[in-house]
């Protein structure tokens, strides 16, 4: 399980050394820190103009409160979140919230 924060690509700038990239599958690019290998971002053709950053990589990750849960159809059977947030089998763009 991971937590991403989505941004318009134009809102994000990188400082320091260039980040490493990996094309993990068709139309999907993952970026990581070239020094330690920590995952940093995800972008894909399905979300043009967007980049999704790992919340854990921010200096203050607690500032990013979740609003929805996506890809719930892939969660492990022992994962039970009772926070009342909307849940989507894949994403909000790809179907209604689950009951």
Backbone as CSV, one residue per row, in Angstrom:
resi,resn,N_x,N_y,N_z,CA_x,CA_y,CA_z,C_x,C_y,C_z
1,UNK,0.846,-1.168,0.000,0.000,0.000,0.000,0.894,1.233,0.000
2,UNK,0.468,2.223,-0.733,1.213,3.482,-0.750,0.237,4.639,-0.870
3,UNK,0.722,5.810,-0.588,-0.097,7.013,-0.686,0.584,7.985,-1.640
4,UNK,-0.174,8.409,-2.635,0.299,9.381,-3.608,-0.472,10.684,-3.450
5,UNK,0.158,11.780,-3.836,-0.516,13.059,-4.000,-0.365,13.431,-5.466
6,UNK,-1.482,13.715,-6.121,-1.455,14.047,-7.538,-1.347,15.544,-7.764
7,UNK,-0.545,15.921,-8.756,-0.341,17.320,-9.114,-0.338,17.446,-10.630
8,UNK,-0.656,18.651,-11.122,-0.429,18.932,-12.528,1.084,18.947,-12.729
9,UNK,1.538,18.378,-13.823,2.969,18.301,-14.082,3.621,19.680,-14.029
10,UNK,2.912,20.697,-14.482,3.470,22.055,-14.485,3.673,22.608,-13.076
11,UNK,3.054,22.012,-12.056,3.200,22.458,-10.672,4.453,21.900,-9.998
12,UNK,5.125,20.951,-10.637,6.234,20.238,-9.998,7.556,20.619,-10.643
13,UNK,8.511,20.950,-9.807,9.868,21.173,-10.299,10.802,20.354,-9.426
14,UNK,11.902,19.921,-10.023,12.864,19.076,-9.323,14.103,19.875,-9.009
15,UNK,14.617,19.727,-7.803,15.866,20.361,-7.412,16.915,19.279,-7.197
16,UNK,18.157,19.686,-7.090,19.220,18.718,-6.844,19.565,17.925,-8.081
17,UNK,20.090,16.736,-7.850,20.534,15.906,-8.965,19.347,15.342,-9.737
18,UNK,19.546,15.005,-11.014,18.448,14.445,-11.810,17.931,13.147,-11.190
19,UNK,16.671,12.928,-11.350,16.074,11.709,-10.812,16.226,10.576,-11.817
20,UNK,16.299,9.358,-11.338,16.333,8.203,-12.215,14.928,7.871,-12.672
21,UNK,14.775,7.273,-13.842,13.449,6.887,-14.336,13.470,5.447,-14.807
22,UNK,12.290,4.854,-14.787,12.126,3.474,-15.199,10.776,3.349,-15.888
23,UNK,10.773,2.830,-17.092,9.520,2.567,-17.799,9.080,1.181,-17.339
24,UNK,8.125,1.138,-16.398,7.753,-0.142,-15.786,6.794,-0.959,-16.642
25,UNK,6.034,-0.299,-17.492,5.154,-0.967,-18.452,4.772,0.066,-19.498
26,UNK,4.079,-0.360,-20.532,3.725,0.559,-21.614,2.968,1.759,-21.067
27,UNK,3.486,2.958,-21.334,2.813,4.183,-20.935,2.964,4.562,-19.474
28,UNK,3.839,3.880,-18.736,4.011,4.158,-17.306,5.477,4.461,-17.018
29,UNK,5.705,5.580,-16.349,7.066,5.966,-15.969,7.124,6.139,-14.463
30,UNK,8.095,5.512,-13.840,8.319,5.642,-12.406,9.675,6.300,-12.205
31,UNK,9.736,7.210,-11.260,10.983,7.902,-10.967,11.434,7.556,-9.559
32,UNK,12.734,7.619,-9.355,13.299,7.270,-8.065,14.523,8.125,-7.796
33,UNK,14.939,8.148,-6.552,16.127,8.887,-6.171,17.346,8.135,-6.704
34,UNK,18.201,8.803,-7.483,19.358,8.105,-8.037,20.411,7.759,-6.981
35,UNK,20.337,8.389,-5.814,21.314,8.092,-4.752,20.902,6.910,-3.892
36,UNK,19.638,6.856,-3.461,19.233,5.795,-2.533,18.233,4.807,-3.121
37,UNK,17.650,5.127,-4.282,16.710,4.225,-4.931,15.278,4.335,-4.441
38,UNK,14.989,5.246,-3.516,13.618,5.405,-3.014,12.687,5.841,-4.139
39,UNK,11.490,5.261,-4.215,10.532,5.705,-5.226,10.092,7.138,-4.941
40,UNK,9.916,7.917,-6.008,9.570,9.324,-5.863,8.262,9.661,-6.572
41,UNK,8.072,9.153,-7.805,6.880,9.556,-8.551,6.407,8.468,-9.502
42,UNK,5.186,8.683,-9.969,4.530,7.821,-10.945,3.823,8.739,-11.928
43,UNK,3.956,8.464,-13.206,3.157,9.163,-14.215,2.812,8.161,-15.297
44,UNK,1.703,8.408,-15.965,1.268,7.466,-16.980,0.406,8.115,-18.038
45,UNK,0.342,7.465,-19.177,-0.452,7.974,-20.297,-1.931,8.108,-19.941
46,UNK,-2.409,7.320,-18.977,-3.818,7.386,-18.582,-4.158,8.702,-17.897
47,UNK,-3.141,9.400,-17.372,-3.335,10.665,-16.674,-2.449,11.733,-17.291
48,UNK,-2.735,12.141,-18.534,-1.880,13.135,-19.186,-1.863,14.447,-18.396
49,UNK,-0.673,15.021,-18.283,-0.528,16.290,-17.586,-0.493,16.180,-16.074
50,UNK,-0.483,14.947,-15.544,-0.439,14.737,-14.098,0.820,13.976,-13.705
51,UNK,1.255,14.196,-12.475,2.316,13.407,-11.873,1.866,13.092,-10.447
52,UNK,2.156,11.894,-10.009,1.763,11.452,-8.675,3.023,11.207,-7.862
53,UNK,3.133,11.927,-6.752,4.329,11.866,-5.916,4.053,11.041,-4.657
54,UNK,5.021,10.247,-4.235,4.894,9.473,-3.010,4.832,10.429,-1.822
55,UNK,3.762,10.375,-1.072,3.600,11.263,0.073,4.709,11.044,1.098
56,UNK,5.164,9.827,1.259,6.217,9.539,2.236,7.528,10.247,1.914
57,UNK,7.696,10.730,0.694,8.945,11.403,0.330,8.948,12.888,0.697
58,UNK,7.815,13.425,1.136,7.753,14.827,1.533,8.328,15.018,2.939
59,UNK,8.830,16.220,3.214,9.364,16.518,4.543,8.286,16.401,5.620
60,UNK,7.054,16.781,5.294,5.960,16.722,6.259,4.767,15.985,5.648
61,UNK,4.846,14.664,5.557,3.788,13.894,4.902,2.430,13.987,5.587
62,UNK,2.400,14.308,6.868,1.119,14.425,7.574,0.270,15.577,7.045
63,UNK,0.880,16.499,6.293,0.127,17.614,5.710,-0.771,17.180,4.557
64,UNK,-0.629,15.953,4.093,-1.401,15.461,2.953,-2.447,14.462,3.435
65,UNK,-3.609,14.966,3.788,-4.690,14.096,4.251,-5.348,13.412,3.057
66,UNK,-5.650,12.118,3.171,-6.285,11.414,2.053,-7.718,11.898,1.833
67,UNK,-8.169,11.799,0.564,-9.538,12.163,0.211,-10.326,10.978,-0.325
68,UNK,-9.630,9.997,-0.920,-10.282,8.805,-1.472,-9.315,7.628,-1.382
69,UNK,-9.864,6.442,-1.570,-9.053,5.231,-1.716,-9.308,4.691,-3.116
70,UNK,-8.241,4.447,-3.873,-8.371,3.912,-5.226,-7.705,2.542,-5.314
71,UNK,-8.068,1.815,-6.334,-7.574,0.453,-6.570,-7.907,-0.479,-5.409
72,UNK,-9.074,-0.255,-4.814,-9.539,-1.092,-3.706,-9.754,-2.527,-4.177
73,UNK,-10.046,-2.706,-5.458,-10.220,-4.049,-6.010,-8.957,-4.892,-5.938
74,UNK,-7.822,-4.271,-5.677,-6.552,-4.986,-5.591,-6.054,-5.145,-4.154
75,UNK,-6.813,-4.649,-3.193,-6.319,-4.690,-1.820,-6.290,-6.110,-1.263
76,UNK,-5.426,-6.322,-0.316,-5.330,-7.623,0.343,-6.577,-7.861,1.182
77,UNK,-7.001,-9.112,1.319,-8.259,-9.390,2.017,-8.261,-8.982,3.496
78,UNK,-7.106,-8.830,4.108,-7.062,-8.455,5.520,-7.019,-6.942,5.728
79,UNK,-7.010,-6.156,4.646,-6.971,-4.693,4.763,-8.392,-4.166,4.943
80,UNK,-8.640,-3.522,6.071,-9.957,-2.943,6.356,-9.764,-1.521,6.865
81,UNK,-10.163,-0.559,6.050,-10.067,0.845,6.437,-11.473,1.357,6.732
82,UNK,-11.650,1.911,7.899,-12.969,2.377,8.316,-12.950,3.888,8.543
83,UNK,-12.391,4.626,7.577,-12.284,6.075,7.734,-13.417,6.838,7.060
84,UNK,-14.318,6.117,6.384,-15.465,6.761,5.754,-15.178,7.446,4.435
85,UNK,-13.954,7.365,3.930,-13.623,7.995,2.653,-14.186,7.184,1.496
86,UNK,-14.513,7.853,0.372,-14.983,7.119,-0.805,-13.937,6.093,-1.257
87,UNK,-14.423,4.959,-1.729,-13.553,3.869,-2.166,-13.927,3.510,-3.605
88,UNK,-12.917,3.316,-4.444,-13.145,3.005,-5.857,-12.418,1.721,-6.223
89,UNK,-13.120,0.883,-6.979,-12.498,-0.383,-7.402,-11.178,-0.109,-8.134
90,UNK,-11.172,0.870,-9.038,-9.943,1.294,-9.720,-9.711,2.767,-9.383
91,UNK,-10.291,3.674,-10.164,-10.167,5.103,-9.887,-11.527,5.767,-10.018
92,UNK,-11.632,6.995,-9.533,-12.888,7.732,-9.615,-13.292,7.998,-11.062
93,UNK,-12.329,8.119,-11.942,-12.611,8.348,-13.358,-13.170,7.108,-14.046
94,UNK,-12.942,5.965,-13.457,-13.270,4.704,-14.131,-14.467,3.970,-13.546
95,UNK,-15.237,4.643,-12.725,-16.442,4.005,-12.204,-16.900,4.626,-10.899
96,UNK,-18.148,4.311,-10.507,-18.698,4.910,-9.282,-18.027,4.371,-8.027
97,UNK,-18.216,5.116,-6.945,-17.693,4.686,-5.642,-18.378,3.385,-5.238
98,UNK,-17.647,2.580,-4.495,-18.194,1.321,-3.980,-19.141,1.626,-2.809
99,UNK,-20.104,0.747,-2.611,-21.034,0.972,-1.468,-20.326,0.827,-0.137
